[in-house]
């Protein structure tokens, strides 16, 4: 017995339930994406939402970008750059994801530093007072600002008074 999605494969528009079933995204998430301007629908005379079939690709784009940690506000900005608010193509994804590459690389480096120093020092010295006197004498890292400075500083930067941005 075919599901509602299979029975409507020729349909140019999908109900919210069909989009949810095909995309694996909850109906409430689709409504949220719509409120945030990430996807659009039209309303029928009975006030039911109808989505164009290409909404499935937009939802896949949104979910993929979210999965790598891109905030919804940046995803919306990327989608707004497309002509006529069209659905992203493979080439669009390559171009748009390039914008996020440096930010993702910075996050990866920060997570690696966190992983590598997790059991040793959190960067401020409060959990390793014996060793901190050697690696951060007189609390010199305080000059660079509050928080775990060694974890927040880009790799290769000496910290301690250096501008490593």
C-alpha positions as CSV (number, residue, x, y, z in Angstrom):
1,X,0.0,0.0,0.0
2,X,1.6,3.3,-1.0
3,X,2.1,6.0,1.6
4,X,0.7,9.5,1.1
5,X,4.1,10.7,-0.1
6,X,4.4,7.9,-2.7
7,X,0.8,8.5,-3.9
8,X,1.5,12.1,-4.6
9,X,4.9,11.9,-6.4
10,X,3.4,13.7,-9.4
11,X,2.0,16.6,-7.3
12,X,3.7,19.9,-7.7
13,X,2.8,20.9,-4.2
14,X,3.1,19.0,-0.9
15,X,1.3,19.2,2.4
16,X,3.2,20.0,5.5
17,X,2.9,16.3,6.5
18,X,4.3,15.2,3.2
19,X,7.3,17.5,3.5
20,X,7.8,16.3,7.1
21,X,7.7,12.6,6.0
22,X,10.0,13.1,3.1
23,X,12.5,15.3,4.8
24,X,12.6,13.6,8.2
25,X,11.9,17.0,9.9
26,X,9.1,17.4,12.4
27,X,6.1,19.5,11.3
28,X,6.8,21.9,14.2
29,X,10.3,22.4,12.8
30,X,8.9,23.2,9.3
31,X,6.6,25.8,10.9
32,X,9.6,27.2,12.7
33,X,11.7,27.4,9.5
34,X,8.8,29.2,7.8
35,X,8.5,31.7,10.7
36,X,12.2,32.4,10.4
37,X,11.9,33.0,6.6
38,X,13.9,29.9,5.6
39,X,11.1,28.2,3.6
40,X,7.8,29.5,2.3
41,X,4.4,28.1,1.6
42,X,1.1,29.2,0.2
43,X,-2.3,28.8,1.9
44,X,-5.2,27.0,0.3
45,X,-8.8,28.3,0.5
46,X,-9.1,26.1,3.6
47,X,-6.0,27.8,5.2
48,X,-3.8,24.7,4.8
49,X,-0.1,25.1,3.9
50,X,1.1,23.9,0.5
51,X,4.9,23.7,-0.2
52,X,6.5,23.6,-3.6
53,X,8.4,20.3,-4.2
54,X,11.8,22.1,-4.1
55,X,11.2,22.9,-0.5
56,X,12.6,19.4,0.2
57,X,15.9,20.6,-1.2
58,X,15.8,23.8,0.9
59,X,15.1,21.8,4.0
60,X,18.0,19.4,3.2
61,X,20.3,22.4,2.7
62,X,19.1,23.9,6.1
63,X,19.6,20.6,8.0
64,X,23.1,20.0,6.5
65,X,24.2,23.6,7.3
66,X,22.8,23.2,10.9
67,X,24.6,19.9,11.3
68,X,28.0,21.5,10.7
69,X,27.1,24.2,13.3
70,X,25.9,27.1,11.1
71,X,23.4,29.3,12.9
72,X,20.0,29.7,11.3
73,X,20.5,33.4,10.9
74,X,23.5,32.8,8.7
75,X,21.7,30.1,6.8
76,X,18.9,32.5,6.1
77,X,21.4,35.2,4.9
78,X,22.9,32.6,2.5
79,X,19.5,31.6,1.1
80,X,18.6,35.2,0.7
81,X,21.6,35.7,-1.6
82,X,20.1,33.3,-4.2
83,X,18.2,35.0,-7.1
84,X,14.5,35.0,-6.7
85,X,14.8,33.1,-3.4
86,X,15.3,29.9,-5.5
87,X,16.3,26.6,-4.1
88,X,20.1,26.0,-3.8
89,X,21.8,23.9,-6.4
90,X,25.0,21.8,-5.9
91,X,27.0,24.8,-7.2
92,X,25.2,27.1,-4.8
93,X,26.1,24.8,-1.9
94,X,29.7,24.8,-2.9
95,X,29.8,28.6,-3.1
96,X,27.8,29.3,0.0
97,X,29.6,26.7,2.1
98,X,32.9,28.3,1.2
99,X,31.8,31.3,3.2
100,X,31.6,29.1,6.3
101,X,34.9,27.2,5.8
102,X,37.2,29.6,7.9
103,X,34.7,29.8,10.7
104,X,34.3,26.0,10.8
105,X,38.1,25.6,10.8
106,X,38.4,28.0,13.7
107,X,35.8,25.9,15.6
108,X,37.6,22.7,14.8
109,X,40.9,24.1,16.1
110,X,39.2,25.4,19.3
111,X,37.7,22.0,19.9
112,X,41.0,20.3,19.3
113,X,42.7,22.5,21.9
114,X,39.9,21.8,24.3
115,X,40.2,18.1,23.7
116,X,44.0,18.1,24.0
117,X,44.0,20.2,27.3
118,X,40.8,18.9,28.8
119,X,42.5,16.9,31.6
120,X,45.5,19.2,32.1
121,X,44.5,22.9,32.3
122,X,41.4,24.8,31.4
123,X,43.6,27.8,30.4
124,X,43.1,30.0,33.4
125,X,45.3,28.1,35.9
126,X,42.7,27.6,38.6
127,X,42.8,23.8,38.4
128,X,46.5,23.4,38.0
129,X,48.1,25.8,40.4
130,X,51.4,23.8,40.7
131,X,52.0,23.8,36.9
132,X,50.5,27.2,36.3
133,X,53.3,28.9,38.1
134,X,55.6,27.6,35.4
135,X,53.4,28.2,32.3
136,X,51.6,31.3,33.5
137,X,53.8,33.1,36.0
138,X,52.2,36.0,37.8
139,X,49.0,35.3,35.9
140,X,50.3,37.0,32.7
141,X,47.5,35.6,30.6
142,X,45.1,37.9,32.5
143,X,46.5,40.7,30.2
144,X,44.8,39.0,27.3
145,X,41.3,39.1,28.9
146,X,39.0,37.0,31.0
147,X,38.3,33.3,30.6
148,X,40.4,30.3,29.5
149,X,42.9,32.3,27.4
150,X,44.9,29.3,26.1
151,X,41.8,27.6,24.8
152,X,40.5,30.8,23.3
153,X,43.8,31.8,21.6
154,X,44.4,30.7,18.0
155,X,46.9,27.8,17.7
156,X,50.5,29.1,17.2
157,X,49.9,32.3,19.2
158,X,52.0,32.7,22.3
159,X,49.2,34.4,24.2
160,X,50.6,36.6,27.0
161,X,50.1,40.1,25.8
162,X,50.1,39.1,22.1
163,X,47.4,40.2,19.6
164,X,46.7,36.8,17.9
165,X,43.5,37.5,16.1
